[in-house]
């Protein structure tokens, strides 16, 4: 049982250390900026839609 766990850990380490291609710092920064920008755009679109629906509902159901 212990042999199987140790072998599994060894294979996992070998995969991460020698077979995985890690992004460079520049690639990681670029990708993070794309994700942050996309998140901001989506948040602004959702905010705009929410504001529009709120305005429409206030016209349909005046206070």
mmJSON file of the N, C-alpha and C atoms, coordinates in Angstrom:
{"data_MODEL":{"atom_site":{
"group_PDB":["ATOM","ATOM","ATOM","ATOM","ATOM","ATOM","ATOM","ATOM","ATOM","ATOM","ATOM","ATOM","ATOM","ATOM","ATOM","ATOM","ATOM","ATOM","ATOM","ATOM","ATOM","ATOM","ATOM","ATOM","ATOM","ATOM","ATOM","ATOM","ATOM","ATOM","ATOM","ATOM","ATOM","ATOM","ATOM","ATOM","ATOM","ATOM","ATOM","ATOM","ATOM","ATOM","ATOM","ATOM","ATOM","ATOM","ATOM","ATOM","ATOM","ATOM","ATOM","ATOM","ATOM","ATOM","ATOM","ATOM","ATOM","ATOM","ATOM","ATOM","ATOM","ATOM","ATOM","ATOM","ATOM","ATOM","ATOM","ATOM","ATOM","ATOM","ATOM","ATOM","ATOM","ATOM","ATOM","ATOM","ATOM","ATOM","ATOM","ATOM","ATOM","ATOM","ATOM","ATOM","ATOM","ATOM","ATOM","ATOM","ATOM","ATOM","ATOM","ATOM","ATOM","ATOM","ATOM","ATOM","ATOM","ATOM","ATOM","ATOM","ATOM","ATOM","ATOM","ATOM","ATOM","ATOM","ATOM","ATOM","ATOM","ATOM","ATOM","ATOM","ATOM","ATOM","ATOM","ATOM","ATOM","ATOM","ATOM","ATOM","ATOM","ATOM","ATOM","ATOM","ATOM","ATOM","ATOM","ATOM","ATOM","ATOM","ATOM","ATOM","ATOM","ATOM","ATOM","ATOM","ATOM","ATOM","ATOM","ATOM","ATOM","ATOM","ATOM","ATOM","ATOM","ATOM","ATOM","ATOM","ATOM","ATOM","ATOM","ATOM","ATOM","ATOM","ATOM","ATOM","ATOM","ATOM","ATOM","ATOM","ATOM","ATOM","ATOM","ATOM","ATOM","ATOM","ATOM","ATOM","ATOM","ATOM","ATOM","ATOM","ATOM","ATOM","ATOM","ATOM","ATOM","ATOM","ATOM","ATOM","ATOM","ATOM","ATOM","ATOM","ATOM","ATOM","ATOM","ATOM","ATOM"],
"id":[1,2,3,4,5,6,7,8,9,10,11,12,13,14,15,16,17,18,19,20,21,22,23,24,25,26,27,28,29,30,31,32,33,34,35,36,37,38,39,40,41,42,43,44,45,46,47,48,49,50,51,52,53,54,55,56,57,58,59,60,61,62,63,64,65,66,67,68,69,70,71,72,73,74,75,76,77,78,79,80,81,82,83,84,85,86,87,88,89,90,91,92,93,94,95,96,97,98,99,100,101,102,103,104,105,106,107,108,109,110,111,112,113,114,115,116,117,118,119,120,121,122,123,124,125,126,127,128,129,130,131,132,133,134,135,136,137,138,139,140,141,142,143,144,145,146,147,148,149,150,151,152,153,154,155,156,157,158,159,160,161,162,163,164,165,166,167,168,169,170,171,172,173,174,175,176,177,178,179,180,181,182,183,184,185,186,187,188,189],
"type_symbol":["N","C","C","N","C","C","N","C","C","N","C","C","N","C","C","N","C","C","N","C","C","N","C","C","N","C","C","N","C","C","N","C","C","N","C","C","N","C","C","N","C","C","N","C","C","N","C","C","N","C","C","N","C","C","N","C","C","N","C","C","N","C","C","N","C","C","N","C","C","N","C","C","N","C","C","N","C","C","N","C","C","N","C","C","N","C","C","N","C","C","N","C","C","N","C","C","N","C","C","N","C","C","N","C","C","N","C","C","N","C","C","N","C","C","N","C","C","N","C","C","N","C","C","N","C","C","N","C","C","N","C","C","N","C","C","N","C","C","N","C","C","N","C","C","N","C","C","N","C","C","N","C","C","N","C","C","N","C","C","N","C","C","N","C","C","N","C","C","N","C","C","N","C","C","N","C","C","N","C","C","N","C","C","N","C","C","N","C","C"],
"label_atom_id":["N","CA","C","N","CA","C","N","CA","C","N","CA","C","N","CA","C","N","CA","C","N","CA","C","N","CA","C","N","CA","C","N","CA","C","N","CA","C","N","CA","C","N","CA","C","N","CA","C","N","CA","C","N","CA","C","N","CA","C","N","CA","C","N","CA","C","N","CA","C","N","CA","C","N","CA","C","N","CA","C","N","CA","C","N","CA","C","N","CA","C","N","CA","C","N","CA","C","N","CA","C","N","CA","C","N","CA","C","N","CA","C","N","CA","C","N","CA","C","N","CA","C","N","CA","C","N","CA","C","N","CA","C","N","CA","C","N","CA","C","N","CA","C","N","CA","C","N","CA","C","N","CA","C","N","CA","C","N","CA","C","N","CA","C","N","CA","C","N","CA","C","N","CA","C","N","CA","C","N","CA","C","N","CA","C","N","CA","C","N","CA","C","N","CA","C","N","CA","C","N","CA","C","N","CA","C","N","CA","C","N","CA","C","N","CA","C","N","CA","C"],
"label_alt_id":[null,null,null,null,null,null,null,null,null,null,null,null,null,null,null,null,null,null,null,null,null,null,null,null,null,null,null,null,null,null,null,null,null,null,null,null,null,null,null,null,null,null,null,null,null,null,null,null,null,null,null,null,null,null,null,null,null,null,null,null,null,null,null,null,null,null,null,null,null,null,null,null,null,null,null,null,null,null,null,null,null,null,null,null,null,null,null,null,null,null,null,null,null,null,null,null,null,null,null,null,null,null,null,null,null,null,null,null,null,null,null,null,null,null,null,null,null,null,null,null,null,null,null,null,null,null,null,null,null,null,null,null,null,null,null,null,null,null,null,null,null,null,null,null,null,null,null,null,null,null,null,null,null,null,null,null,null,null,null,null,null,null,null,null,null,null,null,null,null,null,null,null,null,null,null,null,null,null,null,null,null,null,null,null,null,null,null,null,null],
"label_comp_id":["UNK","UNK","UNK","UNK","UNK","UNK","UNK","UNK","UNK","UNK","UNK","UNK","UNK","UNK","UNK","UNK","UNK","UNK","UNK","UNK","UNK","UNK","UNK","UNK","UNK","UNK","UNK","UNK","UNK","UNK","UNK","UNK","UNK","UNK","UNK","UNK","UNK","UNK","UNK","UNK","UNK","UNK","UNK","UNK","UNK","UNK","UNK","UNK","UNK","UNK","UNK","UNK","UNK","UNK","UNK","UNK","UNK","UNK","UNK","UNK","UNK","UNK","UNK","UNK","UNK","UNK","UNK","UNK","UNK","UNK","UNK","UNK","UNK","UNK","UNK","UNK","UNK","UNK","UNK","UNK","UNK","UNK","UNK","UNK","UNK","UNK","UNK","UNK","UNK","UNK","UNK","UNK","UNK","UNK","UNK","UNK","UNK","UNK","UNK","UNK","UNK","UNK","UNK","UNK","UNK","UNK","UNK","UNK","UNK","UNK","UNK","UNK","UNK","UNK","UNK","UNK","UNK","UNK","UNK","UNK","UNK","UNK","UNK","UNK","UNK","UNK","UNK","UNK","UNK","UNK","UNK","UNK","UNK","UNK","UNK","UNK","UNK","UNK","UNK","UNK","UNK","UNK","UNK","UNK","UNK","UNK","UNK","UNK","UNK","UNK","UNK","UNK","UNK","UNK","UNK","UNK","UNK","UNK","UNK","UNK","UNK","UNK","UNK","UNK","UNK","UNK","UNK","UNK","UNK","UNK","UNK","UNK","UNK","UNK","UNK","UNK","UNK","UNK","UNK","UNK","UNK","UNK","UNK","UNK","UNK","UNK","UNK","UNK","UNK"],
"label_asym_id":["A","A","A","A","A","A","A","A","A","A","A","A","A","A","A","A","A","A","A","A","A","A","A","A","A","A","A","A","A","A","A","A","A","A","A","A","A","A","A","A","A","A","A","A","A","A","A","A","A","A","A","A","A","A","A","A","A","A","A","A","A","A","A","A","A","A","A","A","A","A","A","A","A","A","A","A","A","A","A","A","A","A","A","A","A","A","A","A","A","A","A","A","A","A","A","A","A","A","A","A","A","A","A","A","A","A","A","A","A","A","A","A","A","A","A","A","A","A","A","A","A","A","A","A","A","A","A","A","A","A","A","A","A","A","A","A","A","A","A","A","A","A","A","A","A","A","A","A","A","A","A","A","A","A","A","A","A","A","A","A","A","A","A","A","A","A","A","A","A","A","A","A","A","A","A","A","A","A","A","A","A","A","A","A","A","A","A","A","A"],
"label_entity_id":["1","1","1","1","1","1","1","1","1","1","1","1","1","1","1","1","1","1","1","1","1","1","1","1","1","1","1","1","1","1","1","1","1","1","1","1","1","1","1","1","1","1","1","1","1","1","1","1","1","1","1","1","1","1","1","1","1","1","1","1","1","1","1","1","1","1","1","1","1","1","1","1","1","1","1","1","1","1","1","1","1","1","1","1","1","1","1","1","1","1","1","1","1","1","1","1","1","1","1","1","1","1","1","1","1","1","1","1","1","1","1","1","1","1","1","1","1","1","1","1","1","1","1","1","1","1","1","1","1","1","1","1","1","1","1","1","1","1","1","1","1","1","1","1","1","1","1","1","1","1","1","1","1","1","1","1","1","1","1","1","1","1","1","1","1","1","1","1","1","1","1","1","1","1","1","1","1","1","1","1","1","1","1","1","1","1","1","1","1"],
"label_seq_id":[1,1,1,2,2,2,3,3,3,4,4,4,5,5,5,6,6,6,7,7,7,8,8,8,9,9,9,10,10,10,11,11,11,12,12,12,13,13,13,14,14,14,15,15,15,16,16,16,17,17,17,18,18,18,19,19,19,20,20,20,21,21,21,22,22,22,23,23,23,24,24,24,25,25,25,26,26,26,27,27,27,28,28,28,29,29,29,30,30,30,31,31,31,32,32,32,33,33,33,34,34,34,35,35,35,36,36,36,37,37,37,38,38,38,39,39,39,40,40,40,41,41,41,42,42,42,43,43,43,44,44,44,45,45,45,46,46,46,47,47,47,48,48,48,49,49,49,50,50,50,51,51,51,52,52,52,53,53,53,54,54,54,55,55,55,56,56,56,57,57,57,58,58,58,59,59,59,60,60,60,61,61,61,62,62,62,63,63,63],
"pdbx_PDB_ins_code":[null,null,null,null,null,null,null,null,null,null,null,null,null,null,null,null,null,null,null,null,null,null,null,null,null,null,null,null,null,null,null,null,null,null,null,null,null,null,null,null,null,null,null,null,null,null,null,null,null,null,null,null,null,null,null,null,null,null,null,null,null,null,null,null,null,null,null,null,null,null,null,null,null,null,null,null,null,null,null,null,null,null,null,null,null,null,null,null,null,null,null,null,null,null,null,null,null,null,null,null,null,null,null,null,null,null,null,null,null,null,null,null,null,null,null,null,null,null,null,null,null,null,null,null,null,null,null,null,null,null,null,null,null,null,null,null,null,null,null,null,null,null,null,null,null,null,null,null,null,null,null,null,null,null,null,null,null,null,null,null,null,null,null,null,null,null,null,null,null,null,null,null,null,null,null,null,null,null,null,null,null,null,null,null,null,null,null,null,null],
"Cartn_x":[0.832,0.0,0.873,1.869,2.752,3.534,3.921,4.68,3.86,2.55,1.695,1.58,1.448,1.335,2.645,3.769,5.068,5.301,4.938,5.092,4.21,3.003,2.082,2.669,3.203,3.815,5.024,5.804,6.982,6.57,5.536,5.049,4.467,3.743,3.184,4.286,5.325,6.443,7.132,7.365,8.018,7.189,5.887,4.996,5.098,5.024,5.066,6.441,7.49,8.838,9.421,9.083,9.775,8.89,7.612,6.756,5.793,5.609,4.689,5.408,4.758,5.301,4.671,5.464,4.975,5.085,4.123,4.201,5.309,5.829,6.816,6.099,6.874,6.282,5.519,6.071,5.417,4.09,4.078,2.846,1.793,2.235,1.314,0.718,1.553,1.084,0.106,0.441,-0.429,-1.791,-1.775,-3.021,-3.851,-3.188,-3.904,-4.563,-3.883,-4.458,-5.675,-5.606,-6.756,-7.954,-7.7,-8.782,-9.374,-8.529,-9.022,-9.83,-9.347,-10.065,-11.421,-11.434,-12.689,-13.67,-13.175,-14.038,-14.636,-13.824,-14.319,-15.38,-15.146,-16.122,-17.425,-17.346,-18.556,-19.297,-18.561,-19.198,-19.915,-19.287,-19.924,-21.171,-21.12,-22.297,-23.433,-23.13,-24.163,-24.728,-23.859,-24.32,-25.253,-24.869,-25.717,-27.067,-27.068,-28.325,-29.199,-28.584,-29.326,-29.95,-29.17,-29.685,-30.829,-30.678,-31.735,-33.005,-32.882,-34.062,-34.702,-33.882,-34.418,-35.218,-34.705,-35.411,-36.722,-36.674,-37.883,-38.928,-38.509,-39.456,-40.042,-39.25,-39.793,-40.827,-40.707,-41.728,-42.995,-42.807,-43.961,-44.691,-43.92,-44.48,-44.023,-44.68,-44.219,-44.425,-43.549,-43.587,-44.649],
"Cartn_y":[-1.193,0.0,1.25,1.297,2.467,2.639,1.514,1.547,2.23,1.96,2.562,4.076,4.503,5.937,6.647,6.045,6.638,6.718,5.679,5.681,6.75,6.897,7.915,9.31,9.58,10.88,11.128,10.094,10.206,10.539,9.872,10.123,11.538,11.961,13.321,14.37,14.175,15.112,15.153,14.0,13.931,14.667,14.503,15.189,16.706,17.188,18.63,19.233,18.516,19.071,18.973,17.93,17.703,17.706,17.46,17.334,18.504,19.31,20.437,21.66,22.363,23.608,24.757,25.457,26.564,27.864,28.766,30.044,30.93,31.803,32.77,33.841,34.651,35.738,36.709,37.007,37.923,37.34,36.04,35.395,35.396,35.127,35.092,36.468,37.501,38.874,39.273,38.947,39.286,38.603,37.329,36.577,37.12,37.467,38.026,39.354,40.181,41.462,41.245,40.247,39.939,39.505,38.651,38.173,39.33,40.192,41.337,42.286,42.541,43.428,42.845,41.566,40.914,40.931,40.711,40.74,42.123,43.151,44.525,44.831,44.446,44.686,43.961,42.714,41.946,42.575,43.022,43.672,44.953,45.729,46.964,46.666,45.617,45.232,44.798,44.0,43.556,44.747,45.678,46.883,47.696,47.849,48.596,47.927,46.613,45.886,46.003,45.912,46.022,47.411,48.436,49.806,50.01,49.473,49.587,48.891,47.668,46.945,47.642,48.214,48.96,50.158,50.871,52.022,51.594,50.495,49.993,49.588,48.904,48.476,49.683,50.741,51.929,52.626,52.462,53.02,52.166,50.846,49.938,49.995,50.004,50.032,51.291,52.43,53.676,53.599,54.263,54.211,55.117],
"Cartn_z":[0.0,0.0,0.0,0.906,0.981,-0.312,-0.925,-2.182,-3.29,-3.347,-4.363,-4.16,-2.913,-2.61,-2.943,-2.559,-2.849,-4.354,-5.074,-6.53,-7.166,-6.672,-7.184,-6.988,-5.802,-5.516,-6.41,-6.647,-7.509,-8.945,-9.441,-10.795,-10.906,-9.883,-9.891,-9.92,-9.108,-9.08,-10.445,-11.027,-12.333,-13.387,-13.333,-14.278,-14.119,-12.886,-12.646,-12.9,-12.573,-12.673,-14.072,-14.825,-16.089,-17.331,-17.184,-18.364,-18.546,-17.521,-17.586,-18.133,-19.047,-19.574,-18.798,-18.014,-17.21,-17.995,-17.846,-18.572,-18.002,-18.867,-18.39,-17.59,-16.904,-16.108,-17.008,-18.185,-19.119,-19.624,-19.958,-20.412,-19.309,-18.101,-16.97,-16.705,-16.761,-16.551,-17.648,-18.888,-20.013,-19.874,-19.551,-19.395,-18.236,-17.141,-15.99,-16.351,-17.14,-17.552,-18.464,-19.32,-20.183,-19.338,-18.35,-17.481,-16.674,-16.128,-15.364,-16.246,-17.457,-18.378,-18.758,-19.091,-19.452,-18.276,-17.075,-15.887,-15.684,-15.892,-15.745,-16.794,-18.042,-19.105,-18.803,-18.392,-18.082,-16.903,-15.886,-14.738,-15.163,-16.055,-16.534,-17.367,-18.182,-18.971,-18.052,-17.056,-16.11,-15.339,-14.925,-14.229,-15.128,-16.404,-17.34,-17.545,-17.71,-17.886,-16.645,-15.477,-14.222,-14.093,-14.429,-14.353,-15.341,-16.553,-17.562,-17.082,-16.584,-16.109,-14.911,-14.053,-12.913,-13.4,-14.412,-14.954,-15.62,-16.401,-17.066,-16.029,-14.99,-13.951,-13.2,-13.047,-12.366,-13.258,-14.574,-15.484,-15.461,-15.363,-15.366,-14.024,-12.931,-11.576,-10.86,-11.106,-10.444,-8.919,-8.227,-6.764,-6.203],
"occupancy":[1.0,1.0,1.0,1.0,1.0,1.0,1.0,1.0,1.0,1.0,1.0,1.0,1.0,1.0,1.0,1.0,1.0,1.0,1.0,1.0,1.0,1.0,1.0,1.0,1.0,1.0,1.0,1.0,1.0,1.0,1.0,1.0,1.0,1.0,1.0,1.0,1.0,1.0,1.0,1.0,1.0,1.0,1.0,1.0,1.0,1.0,1.0,1.0,1.0,1.0,1.0,1.0,1.0,1.0,1.0,1.0,1.0,1.0,1.0,1.0,1.0,1.0,1.0,1.0,1.0,1.0,1.0,1.0,1.0,1.0,1.0,1.0,1.0,1.0,1.0,1.0,1.0,1.0,1.0,1.0,1.0,1.0,1.0,1.0,1.0,1.0,1.0,1.0,1.0,1.0,1.0,1.0,1.0,1.0,1.0,1.0,1.0,1.0,1.0,1.0,1.0,1.0,1.0,1.0,1.0,1.0,1.0,1.0,1.0,1.0,1.0,1.0,1.0,1.0,1.0,1.0,1.0,1.0,1.0,1.0,1.0,1.0,1.0,1.0,1.0,1.0,1.0,1.0,1.0,1.0,1.0,1.0,1.0,1.0,1.0,1.0,1.0,1.0,1.0,1.0,1.0,1.0,1.0,1.0,1.0,1.0,1.0,1.0,1.0,1.0,1.0,1.0,1.0,1.0,1.0,1.0,1.0,1.0,1.0,1.0,1.0,1.0,1.0,1.0,1.0,1.0,1.0,1.0,1.0,1.0,1.0,1.0,1.0,1.0,1.0,1.0,1.0,1.0,1.0,1.0,1.0,1.0,1.0,1.0,1.0,1.0,1.0,1.0,1.0],
"B_iso_or_equiv":[0.0,0.0,0.0,0.0,0.0,0.0,0.0,0.0,0.0,0.0,0.0,0.0,0.0,0.0,0.0,0.0,0.0,0.0,0.0,0.0,0.0,0.0,0.0,0.0,0.0,0.0,0.0,0.0,0.0,0.0,0.0,0.0,0.0,0.0,0.0,0.0,0.0,0.0,0.0,0.0,0.0,0.0,0.0,0.0,0.0,0.0,0.0,0.0,0.0,0.0,0.0,0.0,0.0,0.0,0.0,0.0,0.0,0.0,0.0,0.0,0.0,0.0,0.0,0.0,0.0,0.0,0.0,0.0,0.0,0.0,0.0,0.0,0.0,0.0,0.0,0.0,0.0,0.0,0.0,0.0,0.0,0.0,0.0,0.0,0.0,0.0,0.0,0.0,0.0,0.0,0.0,0.0,0.0,0.0,0.0,0.0,0.0,0.0,0.0,0.0,0.0,0.0,0.0,0.0,0.0,0.0,0.0,0.0,0.0,0.0,0.0,0.0,0.0,0.0,0.0,0.0,0.0,0.0,0.0,0.0,0.0,0.0,0.0,0.0,0.0,0.0,0.0,0.0,0.0,0.0,0.0,0.0,0.0,0.0,0.0,0.0,0.0,0.0,0.0,0.0,0.0,0.0,0.0,0.0,0.0,0.0,0.0,0.0,0.0,0.0,0.0,0.0,0.0,0.0,0.0,0.0,0.0,0.0,0.0,0.0,0.0,0.0,0.0,0.0,0.0,0.0,0.0,0.0,0.0,0.0,0.0,0.0,0.0,0.0,0.0,0.0,0.0,0.0,0.0,0.0,0.0,0.0,0.0,0.0,0.0,0.0,0.0,0.0,0.0],
"pdbx_formal_charge":[null,null,null,null,null,null,null,null,null,null,null,null,null,null,null,null,null,null,null,null,null,null,null,null,null,null,null,null,null,null,null,null,null,null,null,null,null,null,null,null,null,null,null,null,null,null,null,null,null,null,null,null,null,null,null,null,null,null,null,null,null,null,null,null,null,null,null,null,null,null,null,null,null,null,null,null,null,null,null,null,null,null,null,null,null,null,null,null,null,null,null,null,null,null,null,null,null,null,null,null,null,null,null,null,null,null,null,null,null,null,null,null,null,null,null,null,null,null,null,null,null,null,null,null,null,null,null,null,null,null,null,null,null,null,null,null,null,null,null,null,null,null,null,null,null,null,null,null,null,null,null,null,null,null,null,null,null,null,null,null,null,null,null,null,null,null,null,null,null,null,null,null,null,null,null,null,null,null,null,null,null,null,null,null,null,null,null,null,null],
"auth_seq_id":[1,1,1,2,2,2,3,3,3,4,4,4,5,5,5,6,6,6,7,7,7,8,8,8,9,9,9,10,10,10,11,11,11,12,12,12,13,13,13,14,14,14,15,15,15,16,16,16,17,17,17,18,18,18,19,19,19,20,20,20,21,21,21,22,22,22,23,23,23,24,24,24,25,25,25,26,26,26,27,27,27,28,28,28,29,29,29,30,30,30,31,31,31,32,32,32,33,33,33,34,34,34,35,35,35,36,36,36,37,37,37,38,38,38,39,39,39,40,40,40,41,41,41,42,42,42,43,43,43,44,44,44,45,45,45,46,46,46,47,47,47,48,48,48,49,49,49,50,50,50,51,51,51,52,52,52,53,53,53,54,54,54,55,55,55,56,56,56,57,57,57,58,58,58,59,59,59,60,60,60,61,61,61,62,62,62,63,63,63],
"auth_comp_id":["UNK","UNK","UNK","UNK","UNK","UNK","UNK","UNK","UNK","UNK","UNK","UNK","UNK","UNK","UNK","UNK","UNK","UNK","UNK","UNK","UNK","UNK","UNK","UNK","UNK","UNK","UNK","UNK","UNK","UNK","UNK","UNK","UNK","UNK","UNK","UNK","UNK","UNK","UNK","UNK","UNK","UNK","UNK","UNK","UNK","UNK","UNK","UNK","UNK","UNK","UNK","UNK","UNK","UNK","UNK","UNK","UNK","UNK","UNK","UNK","UNK","UNK","UNK","UNK","UNK","UNK","UNK","UNK","UNK","UNK","UNK","UNK","UNK","UNK","UNK","UNK","UNK","UNK","UNK","UNK","UNK","UNK","UNK","UNK","UNK","UNK","UNK","UNK","UNK","UNK","UNK","UNK","UNK","UNK","UNK","UNK","UNK","UNK","UNK","UNK","UNK","UNK","UNK","UNK","UNK","UNK","UNK","UNK","UNK","UNK","UNK","UNK","UNK","UNK","UNK","UNK","UNK","UNK","UNK","UNK","UNK","UNK","UNK","UNK","UNK","UNK","UNK","UNK","UNK","UNK","UNK","UNK","UNK","UNK","UNK","UNK","UNK","UNK","UNK","UNK","UNK","UNK","UNK","UNK","UNK","UNK","UNK","UNK","UNK","UNK","UNK","UNK","UNK","UNK","UNK","UNK","UNK","UNK","UNK","UNK","UNK","UNK","UNK","UNK","UNK","UNK","UNK","UNK","UNK","UNK","UNK","UNK","UNK","UNK","UNK","UNK","UNK","UNK","UNK","UNK","UNK","UNK","UNK","UNK","UNK","UNK","UNK","UNK","UNK"],
"auth_asym_id":["A","A","A","A","A","A","A","A","A","A","A","A","A","A","A","A","A","A","A","A","A","A","A","A","A","A","A","A","A","A","A","A","A","A","A","A","A","A","A","A","A","A","A","A","A","A","A","A","A","A","A","A","A","A","A","A","A","A","A","A","A","A","A","A","A","A","A","A","A","A","A","A","A","A","A","A","A","A","A","A","A","A","A","A","A","A","A","A","A","A","A","A","A","A","A","A","A","A","A","A","A","A","A","A","A","A","A","A","A","A","A","A","A","A","A","A","A","A","A","A","A","A","A","A","A","A","A","A","A","A","A","A","A","A","A","A","A","A","A","A","A","A","A","A","A","A","A","A","A","A","A","A","A","A","A","A","A","A","A","A","A","A","A","A","A","A","A","A","A","A","A","A","A","A","A","A","A","A","A","A","A","A","A","A","A","A","A","A","A"],
"auth_atom_id":["N","CA","C","N","CA","C","N","CA","C","N","CA","C","N","CA","C","N","CA","C","N","CA","C","N","CA","C","N","CA","C","N","CA","C","N","CA","C","N","CA","C","N","CA","C","N","CA","C","N","CA","C","N","CA","C","N","CA","C","N","CA","C","N","CA","C","N","CA","C","N","CA","C","N","CA","C","N","CA","C","N","CA","C","N","CA","C","N","CA","C","N","CA","C","N","CA","C","N","CA","C","N","CA","C","N","CA","C","N","CA","C","N","CA","C","N","CA","C","N","CA","C","N","CA","C","N","CA","C","N","CA","C","N","CA","C","N","CA","C","N","CA","C","N","CA","C","N","CA","C","N","CA","C","N","CA","C","N","CA","C","N","CA","C","N","CA","C","N","CA","C","N","CA","C","N","CA","C","N","CA","C","N","CA","C","N","CA","C","N","CA","C","N","CA","C","N","CA","C","N","CA","C","N","CA","C","N","CA","C","N","CA","C","N","CA","C","N","CA","C"],
"pdbx_PDB_model_num":[1,1,1,1,1,1,1,1,1,1,1,1,1,1,1,1,1,1,1,1,1,1,1,1,1,1,1,1,1,1,1,1,1,1,1,1,1,1,1,1,1,1,1,1,1,1,1,1,1,1,1,1,1,1,1,1,1,1,1,1,1,1,1,1,1,1,1,1,1,1,1,1,1,1,1,1,1,1,1,1,1,1,1,1,1,1,1,1,1,1,1,1,1,1,1,1,1,1,1,1,1,1,1,1,1,1,1,1,1,1,1,1,1,1,1,1,1,1,1,1,1,1,1,1,1,1,1,1,1,1,1,1,1,1,1,1,1,1,1,1,1,1,1,1,1,1,1,1,1,1,1,1,1,1,1,1,1,1,1,1,1,1,1,1,1,1,1,1,1,1,1,1,1,1,1,1,1,1,1,1,1,1,1,1,1,1,1,1,1]
}}}
